[in-house]
Amino acid sequence: MKNSNGLILFILTVGVFGIINTEMGVIGILPDLAAHFDVTVSKAGLLVSLFALAIAIAGPTLPLVFSRMNRKHVMLMVLAIFIVGNMISIFTTNFTVALIARVVPAFFHPVYVSMALSVAGASVSERDAQKAISKVFIGVSAGMVLGVPVVSFIAHAISLEAAMSFFAIVNMFTFIATLLFVPSMPVQTRLTYGSQLKVLTNGIVWLSILAVLFLNAAVFGVYSYLAEYLAAVTNMSGGFISTMLLVYGLANIAGNVVAGRLLTNDPIRSVTLFPIVLMALYLIFFFVAEFKVATAIVLLVWGILAGIGANINQYWVMSAAPKAPDFANGLFLTAVNLGTTIGSGAAGFVIAQIGTKYILFVGVLSLMIAFICIVRRNSLYKTAG
């Protein structure tokens, strides 16, 4: 049984990587896509922004709609939709068609990811649930921070079509593996839609959503402009920046392993201390940003913390609504995507008005707000207890 669970977790991890990589991977080839479809780079950016918007819209709704259906069947359906969208994107020369082929699957992104996290948590004992979820989060981290350089490398080493095919190949592999090795997973307790929506009447749930929104704004608001920061402030070369982004990505993956242990042993303390530690790191970064070696050390630590933070985000929303896991995971996905949008928008404004170096204070302010929400939620739990 243990080996079976390990195989299922591996399939879910690869599946989540494929879904997230389809979302994020195009970032590294936007100029190539713009040239391919004969559109501006800003218009090609719609392939990213509309994908994220679709996730934010579908996050709290579609996981709820599909929460009463056999999870294996739903995951196979979502993977099939992504494969079709991937195939259309490879062969079409029409930008509008390519945009539709990306946006339609994007609505089903939170369905697969939320179910993958729920299945991972349910495949082991309650105590080990967060460790299992942290393993699936390796796929999330890999898709978000390693997918970009991998897809970019394939595009420039082989062709743009080969890079786009990478999305389809990963999703095809997951579809076949899910079909062959994942058992049927009918929902044992069919929760009514009303009972799941009822969690939104709980103030603790809203405080959790707000905390996660600002935690993610703090990380990805700054990370979105990291390459620009390293070039403008640290004066790193393009090759050194690529190396630093890879270091950050690998450290992010390592952070998932650390997070599984922290959230299993002492979750409340870990969540409460997280924004304080990351705030301190951002302030250190601000003062040492001109020094390459110090910056490299900061990025290594930051990558680990970001991996821990991704797990904290999911845990914080999920633990606020444990009786509606699929819906809670959908809320988590919406919160993190909105947080990324708000954080990157605020950082972009700071760059335009003050300068690139000061985007770290977008992270610091976001972390202060998140910390207030976390402390307030903790106090409500104590009062309820």
RODO-2510 file (C-alpha; in nm, 4 decimals, decimal comma):
residues 385
     n   res          X          Y          Z
     1     m     0,0000     0,0000     0,0000
     2     k     0,2866     0,2335     0,0827
     3     n     0,4443     0,1750    -0,2614
     4     s     0,1052     0,2334    -0,4253
     5     n     0,0655     0,5641    -0,2415
     6     g     0,4181     0,6628    -0,3454
     7     l     0,3358     0,5973    -0,7115
     8     i     0,0130     0,7968    -0,6884
     9     l     0,1967     1,0892    -0,5272
    10     f     0,4569     1,0780    -0,8051
    11     i     0,1882     1,0827    -1,0756
    12     l     0,0114     1,3712    -0,9043
    13     t     0,3406     1,5611    -0,8719
    14     v     0,4181     1,5203    -1,2436
    15     g     0,0574     1,6085    -1,3283
    16     v     0,0694     1,9291    -1,1262
    17     f     0,4065     2,0128    -1,2856
    18     g     0,2517     1,9709    -1,6314
    19     i    -0,0479     2,1913    -1,5496
    20     i     0,1587     2,4653    -1,3820
    21     n     0,4264     2,4483    -1,6521
    22     t     0,1603     2,5030    -1,9187
    23     e     0,0682     2,8214    -1,7312
    24     m     0,4160     2,9565    -1,6533
    25     g     0,6411     2,8026    -1,9192
    26     v     0,5419     3,0464    -2,1941
    27     i     0,6925     3,3350    -1,9941
    28     g     1,0396     3,2376    -2,1167
    29     i     0,9314     3,2259    -2,4835
    30     l     0,6980     3,5268    -2,5067
    31     p     0,9251     3,7123    -2,7558
    32     d     0,9391     3,3969    -2,9716
    33     l     0,5609     3,3571    -2,9559
    34     a     0,5135     3,7245    -3,0452
    35     a     0,7300     3,6776    -3,3550
    36     h     0,5598     3,3475    -3,4411
    37     f     0,2099     3,4981    -3,4316
    38     d     0,3243     3,8383    -3,5637
    39     v     0,1914     4,0321    -3,2620
    40     t     0,3531     4,2646    -3,0096
    41     v     0,5147     4,1206    -2,6970
    42     s     0,2548     4,3004    -2,4825
    43     k    -0,0253     4,1317    -2,6801
    44     a     0,1521     3,7965    -2,6521
    45     g     0,1491     3,8614    -2,2761
    46     l    -0,2250     3,7924    -2,2865
    47     l    -0,1284     3,4242    -2,3079
    48     v    -0,0083     3,4619    -1,9480
    49     s    -0,2402     3,7256    -1,7995
    50     l    -0,5684     3,5803    -1,9321
    51     f    -0,4587     3,2328    -1,8214
    52     a    -0,4058     3,3664    -1,4677
    53     l    -0,7371     3,5550    -1,4784
    54     a    -0,9214     3,2373    -1,5792
    55     i    -0,7672     3,0559    -1,2807
    56     a    -0,8715     3,3332    -1,0435
    57     i    -1,2306     3,3206    -1,1754
    58     a    -1,2575     2,9417    -1,1749
    59     g    -1,0710     2,8833    -0,8471
    60     p    -1,3671     2,9093    -0,6095
    61     t    -1,6294     2,7754    -0,8525
    62     l    -1,5256     2,4794    -1,0706
    63     p    -1,3569     2,2749    -0,7931
    64     l    -1,6869     2,3111    -0,6080
    65     v    -1,8873     2,1973    -0,9142
    66     f    -1,6743     1,8844    -0,9634
    67     s    -1,6234     1,8061    -0,5924
    68     r    -1,8960     1,5382    -0,5890
    69     m    -1,7631     1,3420    -0,8886
    70     n    -1,5146     1,0561    -0,9142
    71     r    -1,1766     1,2260    -0,8809
    72     k    -0,9950     0,9963    -1,1226
    73     h    -1,2520     1,0665    -1,3956
    74     v    -1,2356     1,4414    -1,3376
    75     m    -0,8546     1,4488    -1,3448
    76     l    -0,8504     1,2477    -1,6694
    77     m    -1,1014     1,4912    -1,8202
    78     v    -0,8900     1,7935    -1,7235
    79     l    -0,5706     1,6348    -1,8577
    80     a    -0,7488     1,5558    -2,1860
    81     i    -0,8620     1,9198    -2,2149
    82     f    -0,5052     2,0397    -2,1564
    83     i    -0,3667     1,7951    -2,4146
    84     v    -0,6141     1,9162    -2,6789
    85     g    -0,5310     2,2788    -2,5965
    86     n    -0,1566     2,2013    -2,6128
    87     m    -0,1924     2,0320    -2,9526
    88     i    -0,3892     2,3237    -3,0984
    89     s    -0,1276     2,5692    -2,9700
    90     i     0,1506     2,3743    -3,1446
    91     f    -0,0051     2,3769    -3,4904
    92     t    -0,2093     2,6974    -3,5125
    93     t    -0,0676     3,0140    -3,6686
    94     n    -0,3647     3,2254    -3,5564
    95     f    -0,3057     3,4139    -3,2309
    96     t    -0,6754     3,4276    -3,1361
    97     v    -0,7065     3,0503    -3,1751
    98     a    -0,3913     3,0003    -2,9656
    99     l    -0,5291     3,2336    -2,6973
   100     i    -0,8596     3,0432    -2,6798
   101     a    -0,6684     2,7119    -2,6722
   102     r    -0,4889     2,8342    -2,3582
   103     v    -0,7692     3,0145    -2,1783
   104     v    -1,0261     2,7306    -2,1992
   105     p    -0,7975     2,4763    -2,0237
   106     a    -0,7002     2,7464    -1,7716
   107     f    -1,0513     2,7364    -1,6257
   108     f    -0,9904     2,3695    -1,5388
   109     h    -0,6426     2,4315    -1,3914
   110     p    -0,7750     2,4788    -1,0331
   111     v    -0,9904     2,1658    -1,0677
   112     y    -0,6892     1,9392    -1,1248
   113     v    -0,4545     2,1097    -0,8798
   114     s    -0,7117     2,1289    -0,5980
   115     m    -0,8043     1,7617    -0,6448
   116     a    -0,4394     1,6557    -0,6622
   117     l    -0,3729     1,8253    -0,3276
   118     s    -0,6882     1,6744    -0,1736
   119     v    -0,6031     1,3243    -0,2996
   120     a    -0,2451     1,3557    -0,1709
   121     g    -0,3659     1,4532     0,1749
   122     a    -0,6244     1,1742     0,1828
   123     s    -0,3789     0,9045     0,0664
   124     v    -0,1956     0,8947     0,4015
   125     s    -0,2743     0,9310     0,7703
   126     e    -0,3969     1,2664     0,8974
   127     r    -0,0637     1,3328     1,0700
   128     d     0,1349     1,2721     0,7494
   129     a    -0,1071     1,4582     0,5215
   130     q     0,1015     1,7753     0,5021
   131     k     0,4157     1,5773     0,4152
   132     a     0,2284     1,4125     0,1265
   133     i     0,0947     1,7476     0,0092
   134     s     0,4444     1,8973     0,0269
   135     k     0,5643     1,6281    -0,2159
   136     v     0,2983     1,7297    -0,4676
   137     f     0,4032     2,0917    -0,4132
   138     i     0,7414     1,9967    -0,5593
   139     g     0,5515     1,9786    -0,8902
   140     v     0,4049     2,3239    -0,8252
   141     s     0,7488     2,4723    -0,7524
   142     a     0,9129     2,2969    -1,0465
   143     g     0,6396     2,4178    -1,2799
   144     m     0,6654     2,7754    -1,1578
   145     v     1,0410     2,8261    -1,1343
   146     l     1,2048     2,5544    -1,3464
   147     g     0,9521     2,5323    -1,6296
   148     v     1,0491     2,8764    -1,7618
   149     p     1,4227     2,8055    -1,8196
   150     v     1,3534     2,4500    -1,9452
   151     v     1,0997     2,5635    -2,2058
   152     s     1,3203     2,8567    -2,3060
   153     f     1,6169     2,6200    -2,3534
   154     i     1,4135     2,3811    -2,5712
   155     a     1,2837     2,6694    -2,7844
   156     h     1,6311     2,8049    -2,8534
   157     a     1,8098     2,4683    -2,8808
   158     i     1,5501     2,2974    -3,1030
   159     s     1,2430     2,5007    -3,2027
   160     l     0,9419     2,6873    -3,0700
   161     e     0,7178     2,3968    -3,1725
   162     a     0,9348     2,1556    -2,9714
   163     a     0,9024     2,3804    -2,6665
   164     m     0,5236     2,3896    -2,7034
   165     s     0,5238     2,0112    -2,7515
   166     f     0,6913     1,9721    -2,4112
   167     f     0,3649     2,0849    -2,2454
   168     a     0,1658     1,8227    -2,4366
   169     i     0,4158     1,5402    -2,3719
   170     v     0,4124     1,5915    -1,9930
   171     n     0,0307     1,6031    -1,9863
   172     m     0,0073     1,2935    -2,2089
   173     f     0,2422     1,1024    -1,9780
   174     t     0,0295     1,1982    -1,6774
   175     f    -0,2927     1,1025    -1,8563
   176     i    -0,1619     0,7539    -1,9400
   177     a    -0,0132     0,7035    -1,5916
   178     t    -0,3379     0,8172    -1,4265
   179     l    -0,5420     0,5878    -1,6507
   180     l    -0,3231     0,2845    -1,5768
   181     f    -0,2109     0,3250    -1,2173
   182     v    -0,4486     0,5549    -1,0275
   183     p    -0,7470     0,3653    -0,8842
   184     s    -1,1034     0,4830    -0,9183
   185     m    -1,1689     0,7456    -0,6526
   186     p    -1,5416     0,7991    -0,6024
   187     v    -1,6231     1,0579    -0,3369
   188     q    -1,7167     0,8735    -0,0182
   189     t    -1,9053     1,1613     0,1421
   190     r    -2,0950     1,3755    -0,1076
   191     l    -2,1020     1,7219     0,0439
   192     t    -2,3814     1,9482    -0,0732
   193     y    -2,2779     2,2641    -0,2538
   194     g    -2,4528     2,4650     0,0163
   195     s    -2,2550     2,3043     0,2980
   196     q    -1,9298     2,3817     0,1177
   197     l    -2,0264     2,7406     0,0422
   198     k    -2,1156     2,7813     0,4087
   199     v    -1,7444     2,7962     0,4958
   200     l    -1,7459     3,1478     0,3484
   201     t    -1,9549     3,2640     0,6450
   202     n    -1,6605     3,1889     0,8731
   203     g    -1,4400     3,4891     0,9528
   204     i    -1,1399     3,2597     1,0054
   205     v    -1,1661     3,1495     0,6408
   206     w    -1,1600     3,5108     0,5174
   207     l    -0,8656     3,5989     0,7406
   208     s    -0,6847     3,2945     0,6008
   209     i    -0,7592     3,3976     0,2413
   210     l    -0,6343     3,7521     0,3070
   211     a    -0,3186     3,6241     0,4764
   212     v    -0,2430     3,3949     0,1820
   213     l    -0,3162     3,6699    -0,0703
   214     f    -0,0604     3,9021     0,0905
   215     l     0,1933     3,6262     0,1587
   216     n     0,1940     3,5410    -0,2112
   217     a     0,2008     3,9093    -0,3073
   218     a     0,5121     3,9421    -0,0908
   219     v     0,6925     3,6574    -0,2670
   220     f     0,5808     3,6788    -0,6298
   221     g     0,5396     4,0562    -0,6400
   222     v     0,9166     4,0770    -0,5912
   223     y     1,0064     3,7561    -0,7800
   224     s     0,8235     3,8791    -1,0932
   225     y     1,0915     4,1466    -1,1313
   226     l     1,3871     3,9519    -0,9915
   227     a     1,5748     3,9379    -1,3223
   228     e     1,5312     4,3139    -1,3631
   229     y     1,6406     4,3675    -1,0006
   230     l     1,9587     4,1623    -1,0402
   231     a     2,0463     4,3473    -1,3606
   232     a     1,9675     4,7017    -1,2446
   233     v     2,0674     4,6891    -0,8770
   234     t     2,3217     4,4072    -0,8433
   235     n     2,4663     4,4645    -1,1947
   236     m     2,4761     4,0935    -1,2748
   237     s     2,5340     3,9716    -1,6307
   238     g     2,2633     3,7832    -1,8191
   239     g     2,4379     3,4500    -1,7723
   240     f     2,4860     3,5037    -1,3988
   241     i     2,1203     3,6053    -1,3623
   242     s     2,0115     3,2793    -1,5295
   243     t     2,2293     3,0873    -1,2838
   244     m     2,0798     3,2754    -0,9884
   245     l     1,7257     3,2059    -1,1082
   246     l     1,8145     2,8362    -1,1301
   247     v     1,9602     2,8435    -0,7764
   248     y     1,6416     3,0098    -0,6519
   249     g     1,4311     2,7445    -0,8265
   250     l     1,6240     2,4495    -0,6858
   251     a     1,6168     2,6042    -0,3380
   252     n     1,2418     2,6508    -0,3786
   253     i     1,2009     2,2786    -0,4394
   254     a     1,4134     2,2016    -0,1309
   255     g     1,1872     2,4339     0,0682
   256     n     0,8931     2,2021     0,0021
   257     v     1,0675     1,9179     0,1845
   258     v     1,1423     2,1454     0,4818
   259     a     0,7826     2,2714     0,4819
   260     g     0,6396     1,9210     0,5131
   261     r     0,8305     1,8695     0,8377
   262     l     0,7571     2,2154     0,9815
   263     l     0,3837     2,1970     0,9153
   264     t     0,3650     1,8445     1,0557
   265     n     0,5504     1,9220     1,3802
   266     d     0,4519     2,2806     1,4686
   267     p     0,2238     2,4383     1,2052
   268     i     0,0902     2,7436     1,3929
   269     r     0,4307     2,8602     1,5096
   270     s     0,5804     2,7994     1,1634
   271     v     0,3111     3,0066     0,9903
   272     t     0,3302     3,2873     1,2468
   273     l     0,7090     3,3200     1,2265
   274     f     0,7265     3,2930     0,8460
   275     p     0,6404     3,6574     0,7578
   276     i     0,8797     3,7860     1,0271
   277     v     1,1703     3,5799     0,8904
   278     l     1,0987     3,6761     0,5289
   279     m     1,0660     4,0439     0,6259
   280     a     1,4077     4,0300     0,7897
   281     l     1,5551     3,8685     0,4778
   282     y     1,4082     4,1386     0,2495
   283     l     1,5559     4,4134     0,4685
   284     i     1,8964     4,2423     0,4597
   285     f     1,8624     4,2059     0,0812
   286     f     1,7925     4,5795     0,0478
   287     f     2,1226     4,6695     0,2154
   288     v     2,3444     4,4059     0,0483
   289     a     2,1874     4,4099    -0,3007
   290     e     2,4949     4,5721    -0,4608
   291     f     2,7170     4,2813    -0,3499
   292     k     2,7017     3,9730    -0,5735
   293     v     2,8113     3,7071    -0,3210
   294     a     2,5795     3,8372    -0,0482
   295     t     2,2951     3,8536    -0,3003
   296     a     2,3586     3,4937    -0,4060
   297     i     2,3332     3,3809    -0,0419
   298     v     2,0126     3,5806     0,0056
   299     l     1,8599     3,4221    -0,3065
   300     l     1,9437     3,0732    -0,1804
   301     v     1,7721     3,1398     0,1538
   302     w     1,4846     3,3221    -0,0156
   303     g     1,4276     3,0258    -0,2496
   304     i     1,3960     2,7900     0,0473
   305     l     1,1585     3,0290     0,2242
   306     a     0,9471     3,0693    -0,0904
   307     g     0,9074     2,6904    -0,1116
   308     i     0,8007     2,6822     0,2530
   309     g     0,5638     2,9735     0,1887
   310     a     0,3843     2,7935    -0,0952
   311     n     0,3020     2,5061     0,1413
   312     i     0,2009     2,7466     0,4172
   313     n    -0,0457     2,9148     0,1814
   314     q    -0,2225     2,5881     0,1029
   315     y    -0,2188     2,4701     0,4637
   316     w    -0,3547     2,7991     0,5986
   317     v    -0,6651     2,8004     0,3773
   318     m    -0,7163     2,4233     0,3936
   319     s    -0,6959     2,4149     0,7744
   320     a    -0,9606     2,6876     0,7931
   321     a    -1,2097     2,4735     0,5976
   322     p    -1,1044     2,1079     0,6388
   323     k    -1,4561     1,9727     0,5769
   324     a    -1,4638     2,1122     0,2214
   325     p    -1,1157     2,0209     0,0895
   326     d    -1,1698     2,0681    -0,2854
   327     f    -1,3466     2,4011    -0,2362
   328     a    -1,0787     2,5143     0,0113
   329     n    -0,8019     2,4296    -0,2333
   330     g    -0,9895     2,6247    -0,5003
   331     l    -1,0031     2,9260    -0,2675
   332     f    -0,6311     2,8846    -0,2028
   333     l    -0,5547     2,8921    -0,5778
   334     t    -0,7660     3,2031    -0,6263
   335     a    -0,5973     3,3770    -0,3325
   336     v    -0,2436     3,3066    -0,4545
   337     n    -0,3210     3,4139    -0,8120
   338     l    -0,4816     3,7371    -0,6948
   339     g    -0,1854     3,7903    -0,4641
   340     t     0,0566     3,7484    -0,7541
   341     t    -0,1444     3,9959    -0,9644
   342     i    -0,1655     4,2560    -0,6856
   343     g     0,1979     4,2140    -0,5797
   344     s     0,3421     4,2351    -0,9315
   345     g     0,1185     4,5336    -1,0113
   346     a     0,2311     4,7172    -0,6979
   347     a     0,5962     4,6352    -0,7670
   348     g     0,5618     4,7592    -1,1237
   349     f     0,4179     5,0872    -0,9914
   350     v     0,7084     5,1252    -0,7462
   351     i     0,9628     5,0654    -1,0243
   352     a     0,8006     5,3370    -1,2369
   353     q     0,7673     5,5890    -0,9529
   354     i     1,0687     5,5325    -0,7259
   355     g     1,3067     5,2746    -0,8666
   356     t     1,3695     4,9013    -0,8946
   357     k     1,5608     4,8701    -0,5658
   358     y     1,2538     4,9662    -0,3622
   359     i     1,0267     4,6809    -0,4769
   360     l     1,1468     4,4908    -0,1688
   361     f     0,9285     4,7220     0,0393
   362     v     0,6220     4,5978    -0,1502
   363     g     0,7148     4,2602    -0,0043
   364     v     0,7738     4,4032     0,3445
   365     l     0,4385     4,5869     0,3497
   366     s     0,2554     4,2782     0,2192
   367     l     0,4172     4,0660     0,4896
   368     m     0,3109     4,3132     0,7610
   369     i    -0,0521     4,2876     0,6472
   370     a    -0,0273     3,9075     0,6240
   371     f     0,1199     3,8907     0,9763
   372     i    -0,1716     4,0938     1,1172
   373     c    -0,4199     3,8552     0,9495
   374     i    -0,2324     3,5513     1,0855
   375     v    -0,2216     3,6848     1,4424
   376     r    -0,5894     3,7811     1,4251
   377     r    -0,6815     3,4313     1,3024
   378     n    -0,4785     3,2734     1,5829
   379     s    -0,6618     3,4860     1,8400
   380     l    -1,0014     3,3875     1,6969
   381     y    -0,9059     3,0195     1,7239
   382     k    -0,8072     3,0684     2,0891
   383     t    -1,1348     3,2480     2,1592
   384     a    -1,3323     2,9708     1,9885
   385     g    -1,1380     2,7104     2,1849
***
